[in-house]
Amino acid sequence: VNMAGMAAQNIVEGLVSQVEWKDLEKLAHEPGTVLLDVRNPGEIERSGKLSEGAVNIPLNDLRAHLDSLPKDKHLVVSCASGQRAYYACRILKQNGFEHVDNLGGAFATFHAVHPGEA
């Protein structure tokens, strides 16, 4: 019920926007974009990196590392399935980050479509 409510609130209020996994490769090479992976290091060791240049800050540590992220860049946030990335996007927006997007489909979709790239 909480997940359905959270999804409905996001749709109605437009709290977090998304970019699609198919655009990740292009975005990864744009100088104004930072890929932020909020998975835990163990998950990345087991499953692979989202992208070679992705910044890893686990969701539980995000608030303590807000100062290390650029507020003037486009942040694309990902996790394993999308839920933690959604929370991370909300935290970032509440702390003054304006251009923040959740990676639609998250790492799971990207990895399923591009298994050799992770």
N, C-alpha and C positions, 0 to 999 in steps of 0.2 A: 504494500500500500504506500509506503514512504517513497519508493522509487517512482511509482506511477504519479504521485503527487508532485514530486520534484520535476519530473518530465513535463507534466501539465503546466506547472508554474513557469518553467523555462519557455514553453511554447507561447503561453499567454503574455508573459512579461518580457520575453526576448532577452533574458539575462546573459546567456552565453551563446555566441555564434559558433559555427563550425566551418572548417575547411575539410574537403574530402581527401581521403587517402591517396586518390589518383593524382592530386596536386602536390603531394609531399616532396617528390623528387625535384620539381621545379622550385618550390619554396625553399628547400634546403640549400639551394645555390644562390638565393637572393641575398645580397649583403644586408638588407634591412630586416632580415628574419632570423629569429633564434628559435631552434627546436628545443623544447623543454620536456624531458622524459621524467615523470614523477614516480616511476616504478622503483622498487628497492633494488640495490646492487645485485642481490642473489637472483632476482628475476632476469636481470640483464645478462648475467653470467650464463644462466640456463637457456634463455631464448634468443639472445643477441641484442645488438644495439639497434635503436630506431634508425639512426643515421650516424655516420662517422663523426660529424661535428655536433651532435646533440649534447646538450648540457643535462646532466643527471642530478636532480635534487629530489629525493624521495618526498612524497607529500607530507609526511610527518615532520620533516625538517624545513619545509618551505618558508614558514613564517620567519625562521631564524636566518634565512639567506635572501630575503627580499632585496637587501641592499646590493647583492651581487648581480642582480638582473637589471638590464637596461630598460628604463621606462619609455625611451624614445624609439624602441624597435617593435616589430610585430612578433609577438610570442605565440608559437603554435605548441599547444600542450598535449601530451599523450601519456597514456598508461597502458595497461594490458587490455582493458575492455571499455574504458571511457568514463567510469564513475569517478575514480580519483582525479582524472584530468578535469572533469566538470567541477569538482570541489576546488581544485587548484585554480581554475579560471575565476571562480567566484572570489577566492582569497586575493588573487592578483588584482582583480577589478576593484575590490573593496579597499585596496591599498594604493590606488592611484595609477595602475597600469591600464591604459586605455585601449590599446590595440592587441587584444588577446582572443585567440580562437582555440577551440577544442578540435582535435583531430577526429573527424567522424570515422567510426569503425575502429579507432584506436590501433594499437600495435597488432592485435589479433588479426584484424582484416588485412592490414598492410603485409604482415608476415605470411598470411595464407595466399595472397596474390603474388608476393615476391619472396618466396622462401629462401632463395640463395643470397638475398641482399641483407639479411639480418645477421 
